[in-house]
Amino acid sequence: MRKASDHGISSWGWNLSGQHSTYHALFPRAWTVYDGEPDPELKVSCRQISPFIPHDYSESSLPTSVFVYTLRNTGKERAQVSLLFTWTNSIGGVSHLSGDHVNEPFIGEDGVSGVLLHHKTKENPPVTFAVAACETQNVSVTVLPCFGLTEGSCVTAKDMWGKMVQDGHFDRENSSKGPSMPSSPGETHCAAVSAAAWVEPHGKCTVAFAVAWSSPQVKFMKGKSYYRRYTRFYGTSERAAVDLVHHSLTNYKLWEEEIEKWQNPILNDNKLPEWYKFTLFNELYFLVAGGTVWIDSGVPSSDSVSARTGRPEVTKVKSIKNGVQVEQTAYNGYGEDIQLSSSDKLSGSSTDSDDVGRFLYLEGVEYIMWCTYDVHFYASFALLALFPKIELSIQREFAKAVLCEDGRKVKFLAEGNWGIRKPRGAIPHDLGMHDPWHEMNAYNIHDTSKWKDLNPKFVLQVYRDFAATGDFSFATDVWPSVCAAIEYMDQFDHDNDCLIENDGFPDQTYDTWTVHGISAYCGGLWLAALQAAAAMAMHVGDYAFAEKCKGKLIKAKTVYEEKLWNGSYFNYDSGSSSNSKSIQADQLAGQWYMASSGLPDLFDAVKIKSTLQKIYDFNVMKVRGGRMGAVNGMHPNGKVDDTCMQSREIWTGVTYGVAATMLHAGMEEQAFNTAEGIFTAGWSEDGYGYSFQTPEGWTTDGHFRSLIYMRPLSIWGMQWALSMPKTILDAPKVNIMDRIQVKPHTPQETGVQKIVKKAKCFNNSIFSCSC
C-alpha cells in the first residue's frame, strides 16, 4: 500500500490492480500479460526466458534470465513509456544489511548497459549480480547505480521514483560514475535500470532486460569448494556477470529458436491432451529449482594448489563471446582471473566432449539429500531424454560408489541400531549432504544397505541408459558394478529359490510401509534387474554371468507368480498381515523398465493388462472419481489401505510412472485419465495450488507432504513411452528366456556372438559408440 511518508518502495505510485493481468507458463518460458494496466491504452506483456536448452550443456549452465517486454499502444497518440528494473544487493534474508556492499555502473558492447552489484560475503564464496537492458535505435537505457530504502540514504527509493515520474529516465552521466561507497551495516543498496521508448499509435516496441549472477564457487558444509559449471566458459571473476548479461541480451532469440524446435513437435501433436503438454514441460522446473548444483570438475577448488608455488594452479578455460566459444582467460583457485600469454593458449579442446562436470539435485527442499537414488529411478527419465550426458555422469558416480566402502559407524533412527555408513556392493541411498561424493548416505532413518529396491534400480537404470544412448564405453565401464550389485542381493534370498525376500521392515522407497516375505514391488524389480543384467552381459560378452542371471530369473519368476498372483493382480506381499492382499499402484515398476528399455515383458500380456486395469479401477477411479491420481495402496474391497502414512498417500511421481506403464501396454485412455488426476489436483485452477512446487504426495483429503519434490519428473517416463528412442526401437531384441545354454569359451558356436556384434554399434544414438 502506498505510504507517502515512507522513503522506501511503499512510497511508489503503484497503480496496478492485477484484475486484468494473466500469467502463463510453459517452462522454460513464462508470460505475464498486463492488459490495459496500469494505462488503459497500453498493453504490456513480459516474456521471461531461461536458457534451459536440451542437449546444450554450455548455455543451459548459465546463471541468467531475460525479461522481454512488448509494448502495444492502442491509443491515438504517440506514447512515451518507461520501464524500470530494480534489484536489491542481497542474497536473501537480511544479507543486504551486513554492510560493505558496492554497486557499480557499466557500459558494455552492443548497447548493453546496467549495474554490477558486488555483494560482500563474509566466510562464504563471493556473489555478484548484474542487471542490464539493451539500448536500441528506439530504446534509451539509463541507470541509477545506487539508492536506499531509508530516509538517511543519499538517494532514497522515494527520490528515485520522483525522478522517474518527472523525467522518465535517469541522468546519462550516472553510467560513467565509479563504484558507490560501500554500504554501512543496516543499510540497503539497490540499483535501477530504466529503459524508455516512444511507441507510435497502434504500434509496438520491444524492450529487453536481463539479470545474471556470478557465484563461481559452491561450498559444502564440511568445507570442500568447487567451481560451478558456467566458470568453464566465463571464468571466475566477479565481473563475469557483465559478460553473462551481455551474452543473454544478444543471444536470447537463439535460445527461443532452440526451445521452440524442442517443444513444438509435442505442442502441435493433436493426439495429446492439452493439459498433458504444458504439465510435461512445467514439471521440469525441478531441474533448476530443486536445489541444483552443477560443478565443472570433480577436484575441489581448495585442493587445487601447486606444490611448487603454494598457489592454485592456472587452469585454461573458455569463454563465450557473441555466441562463439573462444579461449580467453585462465583462473586460479582463489577466484582471480589472469590473462594468458599467447604461448599458454590451448590448441584444441581441453576436455573430452562427454565431460559435463558433476551434477547434483536434491530429493526435495524438505529432504536435503543429493541425488536420492530410489527417487532418481523415477525422475531420471527427464534427464535421460533431455540431458543424457548428465544422466550418464550420475550413473557413473553411483557405479563407482558400489565398489567402495565407508566403514564409519552410523546410528539408524528407526531401529536404534548401529551399522556402517556404506558397505561394498550396496548402492548408496544418496550421494550425501554435507560432503557429497565423499560422505554418502545422509539418510539415516533405516539401514539402506538392507533395502531391496536400490540395487535392482541401479541395474535397471544402467541398462536403460545404455540401450537408449548406445554408449558402449559406458556399459563396459559400469559392468563390474552391475555384477557386484547383483551378487550383493544374494544375501536376501533366504530360502535359495532365487527370489529375494523383504525383512519385515520398510526396506524400500516406501520407508514407512512394512513388507513381509516376497514383495510385489521389490520382487518385481529384482526379476527385471536379472533380465536387464543378463541382456547387458550378452552385450559386453560376459556369457557366464548372462547364464547365471538367466537361471535365477527362470526360477524366481515361477516362485513370484505362484506366491503373489491372485488371478487379477499381484498381492502386496506374501505375508499374512492385514494389507498383504492390498493392490499396490507401483507393483509393475519392474515391468515399466522392461518396456522402457526394449526388453521382453516380465509377464504375459494378460497378466499385465489385468493388473493395470485393477489399479485403474480401484486405486485411481475409487478415489474422488479419478481426479487425484493413484493411491499407493487399496484393499480389494475398495477401501484405501490406511496401514501407514504412505499406503494411504497418492504419490505424484508414482502416478506418472503407472500411467507410463499403461501407455507401454497400449492402455492410452486409462493412462491419461490416471495422470490427469495429478494435473487436476496439483496444477489446475480447481486444484490445491501446487504449481511449480509439486509435492511428493497428498492424501485423499488434500493434505500434502514434501513440497518441491524430485519424483514428479517421472511424467517424462510417459513421454518416453510415447516416443521411444530409435536406438531402443531398432536395437536387436535380446530375449533372455529363449537363449540356449552358452559356453563362455566357445561363443562363436552360438547365436550370441552375432547379437554382440550387432548390439555393439547403435546407429542414430545420442553418443558415438566407442567402436
Buried (B, 14 or more C-beta within 10 A) or exposed (E): EEEEEBBBBBBBEEEEEEEEBEEEBBBBBBBBBBBBBEBEBBBBBBBBBBBBBBEBBBBBBBBBBBBBBBBBBBEEEEBEBBBBBBBBBBBEEEBBBBEEBBBBBBBBEEBBBBBBBBBBBEEBBBBBBBBBBBBBEBBBBBBBBBBBBEEEBEBBBBBBBBBBEEEBBBEEEBBEBEEBEBBEEEBBBBBBBBBBBBBEEEBEBBBBBBBBBBBBBBBBEEEBBBBBBBBBBBBBBBBBBBBBBBBBBBBBEEBBEBBEEBBEEBBEEEEBEEBBBBBBBBBBBBBBBBBEBBBBBEBBBBEBBEEEEEEBBBBBBBBBBEEEEEBBBBBBBEBBBEEBEEEEEEEEEEEEEBBBBBBBBBBBBEBEBBBBBBBBBBBBBBBBBBBBBBBBBBBBBBBEBBEEEBEEEBEBEEEEEEBBBBBBBBBBBBBBBBBBBEBBBBBBEBBBBBBBBBBBBBBBBBBBBBBBBBBBBBBBBBBEBBBBBBEBBEEBBEEEBBBBBBBEBBBBBBBBBBBBBBBBBBBBBBBBBBBBBBBBBBBBBBBEBBBBBBBBBEBBBEBBBEBBBEEBBBBBBBBEBEBBBBBBBBBBBBBBBBBBBBBBBBBEEEBBBBBBBBBBBBBBBBBBEBBBBBBBBBBBEEEBBEBBBBBBBBBBBBBBBBBBBBBBBEBBEBBBBBBBBBBBBBBBEEBBEBBBBBBBBBBBEEEBBBBBBBBBBBBBBBBBBBEBBBBBEEBBEBEBEEBEEBEEEEBEEBEBBEBBEEBBEBEEBBBBBBE
